[in-house]
Every structure is written in structure tokens, then in C-alpha cells.
Amino acid sequence: MRAKHRKTLKRVCGKPTPPDIRWDDLEAMLWARGVDVVVRSGPRVGLVKNGERTVVHRPHPTPLVSRETIRDIAAFLKAAGVQP
């Protein structure tokens, strides 16, 4: 895992929730941590790791992920056993 991925993971799991994480950076970090990112219809994206599943929405039209989505992804990563 690259340093950029580690930094993104720390930001996702940190407090307060950051408002400026780009989807491309978040998706790259998820792939690096072994999360299966499954593209679904429309903006929906499924995340799967260690039997845990969740569905989030890709941001549009801006590339910045909402704080609510970041919190959902942080909870998913914690449940899947991914440590920052």
C-alpha cells in the first residue's frame, strides 16, 4: 500500500470527518486494502470485504465525497477489520 493510500485511510477513519476527499483517491485506497469495488447501476457502488457488504453512491457532478458517505465507508472498513 502506498503512502498516499495510508494517508487517505487515516483521513477517512479520523475525526472530524474531512469534507475534501476525492472519489478517485478513495477508490484507489479501497482497492489497495483489498476491498472489492463493484459498480452497480447509476452512481451506486457496492463494497465487499471479509463478508461485510455496503452500498454507497459515487459523487456527481463534483468529485468530492460527502461526509456522510465517508462515515459510512469508515464504518464498513471497521466492520471488515481494516485498521488505519
C-alpha positions as CSV (number, residue, x, y, z in Angstrom):
1,M,0.0,0.0,0.0
2,R,1.4,3.4,-1.0
3,A,1.9,6.3,1.4
4,K,-1.0,8.1,-0.4
5,H,-3.3,5.2,0.3
6,R,-2.3,5.1,4.0
7,K,-2.9,8.9,4.3
8,T,-6.4,8.6,2.7
9,L,-7.3,5.7,5.1
10,K,-6.2,7.8,8.1
11,R,-8.3,10.7,6.9
12,V,-11.3,8.5,6.3
13,C,-11.1,7.0,9.8
14,G,-10.2,10.2,11.5
15,K,-12.2,12.7,13.4
16,P,-13.6,15.2,12.4
17,T,-14.8,13.7,9.0
18,P,-13.0,15.5,6.2
19,P,-15.0,17.3,3.5
20,D,-12.5,17.2,0.7
21,I,-11.6,13.5,-0.2
22,R,-11.8,12.8,-3.9
23,W,-13.6,9.7,-5.1
24,D,-10.6,8.6,-7.2
25,D,-8.3,8.7,-4.1
26,L,-10.9,6.9,-2.0
27,E,-11.5,4.2,-4.6
28,A,-7.7,3.6,-5.1
29,M,-7.3,3.2,-1.3
30,L,-10.1,0.7,-1.1
31,W,-8.6,-1.4,-3.9
32,A,-5.2,-1.2,-2.2
33,R,-6.8,-2.6,1.1
34,G,-8.4,-5.5,-0.8
35,V,-11.9,-4.2,-0.9
36,D,-13.9,-5.4,-3.9
37,V,-15.5,-2.3,-5.6
38,V,-18.5,-3.4,-7.6
39,V,-20.0,-0.9,-10.0
40,R,-23.8,-1.1,-10.0
41,S,-26.4,0.8,-11.9
42,G,-26.2,4.6,-11.8
43,P,-24.0,6.1,-9.2
44,R,-24.3,3.1,-6.8
45,V,-21.1,1.2,-5.9
46,G,-21.0,-2.0,-3.8
47,L,-18.2,-2.6,-1.4
48,V,-17.3,-6.1,-0.2
49,K,-14.6,-7.4,2.1
50,N,-14.4,-10.3,4.6
51,G,-18.2,-11.0,4.3
52,E,-19.1,-7.4,5.0
53,R,-21.1,-5.5,2.3
54,T,-22.4,-2.0,1.8
55,V,-23.6,0.2,-1.0
56,V,-22.5,3.9,-1.4
57,H,-23.1,6.5,-4.0
58,R,-20.3,7.9,-6.2
59,P,-20.3,11.7,-6.0
60,H,-21.6,13.7,-9.0
61,P,-21.1,16.2,-10.6
62,T,-18.2,17.1,-8.3
63,P,-15.5,14.5,-7.5
64,L,-15.6,15.2,-3.7
65,V,-17.2,12.6,-1.5
66,S,-19.8,13.7,1.0
67,R,-19.1,13.5,4.8
68,E,-22.0,11.1,5.2
69,T,-20.5,8.7,2.6
70,I,-17.1,8.9,4.2
71,R,-18.6,8.0,7.6
72,D,-20.4,5.0,6.0
73,I,-17.2,3.8,4.4
74,A,-15.3,4.2,7.7
75,A,-17.9,2.1,9.5
76,F,-17.7,-0.5,6.7
77,L,-13.9,-0.7,6.9
78,K,-14.0,-1.0,10.7
79,A,-16.6,-3.9,10.5
80,A,-14.5,-5.6,7.8
81,G,-11.4,-5.5,10.1
82,V,-9.4,-2.9,8.2
83,Q,-7.2,-0.9,10.5
84,P,-5.8,2.6,9.7
